Amino acid sequence: MQPLRWERRPDGLRAPALVCAFKGWNDAGESATSALAFIAGSLGAESFASIDPEEFVDFQNTRPMVRLEDGVTRTIDWPEFEIHAVRIPRAPRDLILLSGPEPAFRWRTFSRTVVDLAEALGVQMVVLLGALLADVPHSRPVSVTAHASDPGLVERLALSPPTYEGPTGIVGVLHQAFTDAGMPAASLWAAVPHYVAVAPNPKGALALLRRLESLVGVTVDATDLEDAAGEYELQVSRAVELDPDVQAFVERLERAADEESAPDPGSLPSGDVIAREFQRFLRQRGNDA
C-alpha cells in the first residue's frame, strides 16, 4: 500500500508553495510546528491527504492516544502526517502545509513520498521550518536564518547558501531531496533560548511566520500570536528575576546579542522597500484590514 493517502485532489491551486514542519529534533520550543498550526488555523486550511505513519513512526516513542467519544466508545488517534491546502485569493500563491512527527524510520522513502506529493500538485517552491536551541536571550528579537540550495532562489530572495556541516534531521534530508529533484527549496531556522527549552515558544513561532510571509508573499493576521509572544517574554522575564544566577547569565547573553546586532547602515532596507512591502500587505488584506 502506498504511504500517501489522498482524500481528494485540490484543484486550481495557484503557484503553490509547500511549507513543512516536524515535531521533535527540528522543533525547539515547538516554534516550527506552532507557526504552521497558526497559519492553518488563521487561513482556513482544509485537509486533503495524509501520509500513513506505519512505515515511518516509532510508536513506542511517539505513542497513539486513546480517547472516549461520548464517554463510552474508545477511539485510538494515531500520529499522523497531515496535509492541508490553503487558498489565499489576494496573495500571489496558495499554500500546502505538511506537518507531523519527525520520522524515525525510512527517511529516504519518506522524502520520496513528499517529493512525489509536491510534483503531483505542481509545487513551485518548498519552505522547511525548523528551530534550534541556542545561547540567545529571550528578551531580544528572535534570529531567523534562511538558506537555499537553488541558485535562482538564492539570488532572487537574497538568501544564503547552506554552510552547516554536522548532524541533520528530516528538515535537512528533505531539503536535499528537493534540491536533487530540481525543485527550489529554502529552510528557515529560528534560534530560541536553551534555558527555557521545555516551554512552547510563541516568540520563535512568530519570527518564523514573519520570515515565511516575506519569502512566499503571503500575509497572516498574527495578532493572537503577537499577544502570546509578548506574554511569553513577560512570564520568562519574571521567572528569570527570581534566580540571581540565571538573571546574571541572561544579562550576559543580552550584552552579547546587543553587540552582535549593532546595525550596519548600509544593510538597512530603504524607505522605498519598506513602502512597497506595506502596500503589498494592505492589498492582500483588502477589506479585512
C-alpha angles and dihedrals in degrees: 000000000000113000093222109083118193120204089179139331114253108228129209100021109169117227089321124210119207114221118192134188130170133197119239131032093010095048113068110182088003085273098141098045091042091054091050093046091050091053091049093050096043098047100039099250116199123211115234107156145007140196116240107244095207096096098037113035129077100221092195088061099033101032127199115245128234119215137170122239113211087351091286117063117070115221129183117218110203123206106265140196099224124201122198136178123220119196114200109181096189095047125081092243144019125237137233114201124204120185138161143109120316104266116252096198142034098014093174092053090047091049092050089051092053092045089051089052092052093047092048091054097043095245111190099188136019124207120189118198124210141159131204136193113250144164093268130127121246090224097066131071113282113254114228119194117204123199135176134183097198109092093213093052092046091054098040096048098031092239129156125248111242115269101170118121122188142058115353138192135213090289091062093043093050091046089057092044092056091045090053089049091055094247120136109248135178132186125211118199124188119203111220130182114276092208092069096038096137096056122084108252114216089174090063091046091052092050091052091047093052093048091047091052092058092045099052100025096244126128127205130193097241099175093124092048091048089053091049091049091052092049090048092054091047094050094047091048090053091050092048091052090060093065117054093198093052091044091053090049092051091048089055090051090049092052091049092048092049092051092050095045099053100133124244105223090219091058097055117106116253123247089252092057092049091048093050092050091049093049090050089052092051093047093052094047091048111160091001091070 
